[in-house]
Amino acid sequence: MTFALALPLDVDSITNGIRLAVAPVFLLTAVSGMIGAVAGRLARIIDRARVLEERAHSNSEPPAMARVIAELRMLRQRGHLANACIALLTLCGLLIGVTIILLFLSETTAFQGPRWAVGSFLLGVGSFLLALMCFLAETYIATRLLNFDLLKTKATSKAVSTEA
């Protein structure tokens, strides 16, 4: 029994196809790094929310509850943004993978896919940019949670004690 390939193999076109398809792979590296970073932030958001929920169940003082509820609301916002970021990054990875397949098929077969490849690449980059915007918004909200009142009161008390 002999098997024949249905596609004529031209080594030069395959080599060129691999060269073309490898370039978008570098974007996949950035996407995977971003997914790791955002997943780590999401894990910290979830851990903090669990701590606050436990604190809310053990403490029913109205001022403390108001602070816990306000922080939980911000954590929920951050969680939604982190989830959106991960979804957009996953979509980006999928679209870049499709781009790689289309570029390779266009070079090695009669399939005319360069326009589709350009479209999938641009959509992938667009979703990456949207993911970066979600990441920026999430980090902005995270820094708004910081409370520097304690530093201000310590600085004020030090200044008062050195004057005396």
C-alpha positions in Angstrom: 0.0 0.0 0.0 1.3 3.4 -0.9 -0.1 6.7 0.5 0.1 9.9 -1.5 -0.4 13.3 0.0 -3.4 15.2 -1.4 -1.4 18.4 -1.2 1.7 19.0 -3.3 4.5 19.9 -0.8 6.8 22.7 -1.8 9.5 23.1 0.8 10.0 26.8 0.0 6.4 27.7 0.5 6.2 25.6 3.7 9.3 27.4 5.0 7.9 30.8 4.1 4.6 29.8 5.7 6.3 28.9 8.9 8.2 32.2 8.9 5.0 34.2 8.4 3.1 32.2 11.0 5.8 32.5 13.7 5.6 36.3 13.9 2.2 36.4 15.6 3.4 33.8 18.1 5.3 36.5 20.0 1.9 38.2 20.7 0.8 34.9 22.2 3.7 35.1 24.6 2.5 38.5 25.8 -1.1 37.3 26.1 -0.1 34.3 28.2 2.0 36.6 30.5 -0.9 39.0 30.9 -3.3 36.2 31.7 -1.0 35.0 34.4 -0.7 38.5 35.9 -4.4 39.2 35.8 -5.3 35.7 37.2 -3.0 36.4 40.1 -4.7 39.7 40.7 -8.1 38.0 40.5 -7.0 35.5 43.1 -6.0 38.2 45.5 -9.3 40.0 44.9 -11.2 36.8 45.8 -9.0 36.2 48.9 -9.6 39.7 50.1 -13.4 39.5 49.6 -13.5 36.3 51.6 -11.6 38.0 54.5 -14.0 40.9 54.4 -17.1 38.7 54.3 -15.8 36.8 57.4 -15.2 40.1 59.1 -18.7 41.3 58.2 -20.3 38.2 59.8 -18.3 38.6 63.0 -18.7 42.4 63.4 -22.1 44.1 63.1 -21.1 47.6 64.1 -22.6 50.0 61.5 -19.5 52.1 60.8 -17.4 48.9 60.3 -20.1 47.3 58.1 -20.3 50.4 55.9 -16.6 50.3 55.3 -16.7 46.5 54.5 -19.6 46.9 52.2 -18.0 49.8 50.3 -14.8 47.8 49.9 -16.7 44.7 48.8 -18.4 46.8 46.1 -15.1 47.9 44.8 -13.7 44.4 44.9 -16.7 43.2 42.9 -16.0 45.9 40.3 -12.3 44.9 40.2 -13.4 41.2 39.8 -15.6 42.0 36.9 -12.9 44.0 35.2 -10.3 41.2 35.8 -12.8 38.6 34.4 -13.4 40.8 31.3 -9.7 41.2 30.9 -9.1 37.5 31.0 -12.0 36.9 28.5 -10.6 39.5 26.1 -7.1 38.0 26.4 -8.4 34.5 25.7 -10.3 35.9 22.7 -7.1 37.5 21.6 -5.2 34.3 21.9 -7.8 32.4 19.9 -7.8 35.0 17.1 -4.0 35.1 16.9 -4.1 31.2 16.7 -6.6 31.5 13.8 -4.3 34.1 12.2 -1.4 31.6 12.4 -3.4 28.8 10.8 -4.7 31.1 8.0 -1.3 32.4 7.2 0.2 28.9 7.1 -2.7 27.5 5.0 -2.5 30.5 2.6 1.2 29.8 2.0 1.1 26.0 1.7 -2.2 25.5 -0.1 -4.4 27.2 -2.7 -6.5 28.6 0.1 -6.9 32.4 -0.3 -6.9 33.5 3.3 -4.7 36.6 3.7 -7.6 38.9 4.1 -9.1 36.7 6.7 -5.7 36.5 8.4 -5.4 40.3 8.5 -9.0 40.6 9.9 -8.3 38.0 12.6 -5.0 39.6 13.5 -6.5 43.1 13.8 -9.4 41.7 15.9 -6.9 40.0 18.1 -4.8 43.1 18.6 -8.0 45.1 19.3 -9.1 42.6 22.0 -5.6 42.8 23.5 -5.9 46.6 23.6 -9.3 46.4 25.3 -7.9 43.9 27.8 -5.1 46.4 28.6 -7.8 49.1 29.2 -9.6 46.7 31.6 -6.4 46.1 33.4 -5.7 49.8 33.7 -9.2 50.4 35.1 -8.8 47.5 37.6 -5.5 48.8 38.8 -6.9 52.4 39.1 -9.8 51.1 41.3 -7.3 49.1 43.3 -5.2 52.2 44.1 -8.4 54.1 45.1 -8.9 51.5 47.8 -5.7 52.6 49.5 -6.3 54.7 52.6 -3.6 57.1 53.5 -5.4 58.7 56.4 -3.4 56.7 58.8 -0.1 58.1 57.3 -1.5 61.6 57.5 -2.4 61.2 61.2 1.0 59.7 62.1 2.8 62.5 60.2 0.6 65.0 62.0 1.2 63.5 65.4 5.0 63.4 64.8 5.1 67.0 63.7 3.1 67.9 66.8 5.4 65.9 69.1 8.6 67.4 67.6 7.3 70.9 68.0 6.6 70.4 71.7 
